[in-house]
Amino acid sequence: MAFKIRDIVNALEAVAPSSLQEAYDNSGLLVGQMDQEVQQALLCLDCTEEVVQEAIDKHCQLVIAHHPIVFSGLKRFNSSNYVQRCIELAIRNKVAIYAIHTNLDNVLQGGVNAKIAERLGLVNGRILQPMPGQMLRLDVYVPKENADELESALFDAGAGQVGAYSECRFAIDGSGSFTPGEGSDPYLGSQGVREFVAERQVSVVLPASLRSAVLSAMYKHHPYEEVAHHLWALDNAHPDFGAGLVGELPQAMSESEFLAHLKSSMDLHNFRYTPRKHNGPIKTVALCGGAGSFLIKKARACADAYVTADVKYHEFFDTEKELLLCDIGHFESERFTQERLAEILSHKFPNFATLFTQTNTNPVRYYL
Ligand SMILES: [Zn+2]
């Protein structure tokens, strides 16, 4: 069954909106066109030349990768490095490449870290470092008799969600007034005559990623030609968006039990860690797939153990021996991300075929 790349991208970005990617990132459709047809996709952590060749061999029209192969501008296409060769091979063979990187890192539900938490069996998962600037408040003024319809439309578009509570809004009844000018086509009153209307101010919060969907719903379900409204940027952090994750093990473990649990649940051969000065139980676990040294202090403040990757020698000292810091390797921490991508797509499109790459793209080997 054929889908458009746009359908696939929309399904993935409904879980991890593109606006959540970090400034240095380059997530999105890197090669190909949104209206291109796709029968099956190859899922991977890294899109390399070998992965594109595998996609060609397996008749996949799309590669969905976690890491973008292109981060900065390419000025030449003369096969002189692995990035150019990969892109050239994809374009020549009409294989599209899509990357979903830090936007998938920065969501709680369905993100990279939720997959790691699931493997470790953590419960009560929450964001370790919530992201600011992701919440908006909308105040809209509407005739009282039209308020119910407008509110329903705003809720349907995703506004008014506060934690586990939906359809949250605050309303104040008051008196609105306006004088329709030349060229206007007023819903109430007539040109040149000041109109007084019993109006309701409806206030809702919304994630910044739903801004255009909520505003479209507002315009569609408001009777006025000019919709009086204010959109405010809030300093409140969105509880579902941000870096890292922290949760609890169902049963506390000793340090050695936790290390063994980590090894088996993440299917590791070996990994680096730094012990604590005490040997208390491990109950609260923080984690961040990929490079997560920037969250060591946050993890130390709230967790017994922190699982991440790409930790430098001196950064192990930042634990102050109060945190069991485990560096399990970048590839190893994120290798199950492709399962998460498959779960999102199979839930939305049961008939869409996704294949996992058989290419081992980890550039790091361990000599034992
Ligand atoms: Zn990564």
Residues whose N, C-alpha, C, O or C-beta is under 5 A from the ligand:
A	BS01	ZN	G290 E334
